[in-house]
Amino acid sequence: MIQATIKSYDPTKGWGYLTTPMDGDVFFSRRAVEGGKRLLIQKGQTVSMVIVQGQHGPQAAHVKILEGGI
């Protein structure tokens, strides 16, 4: 699992970007967030995730919100 921070998230579209120290920005979808329908997803939250090869390149999977938010 890799730790990352939510860089941006658009709740209307249901997707955004995570930033990691080693891999830069990675796309994520609300569907990839475990418990995502119940959680408030905010910029600045710390998450754990894995990077997988998606249809359009690298993207986050198995995203778990660990803490925080702005």
Buried (B, 14 or more C-beta within 10 A) or exposed (E): EBEBBBBEBEEEEBBBBBEBEEEEBBBBBBEBBBEBEEBEBEBEBBBBBEBEEBEEEEBBBBBBBEEEEE
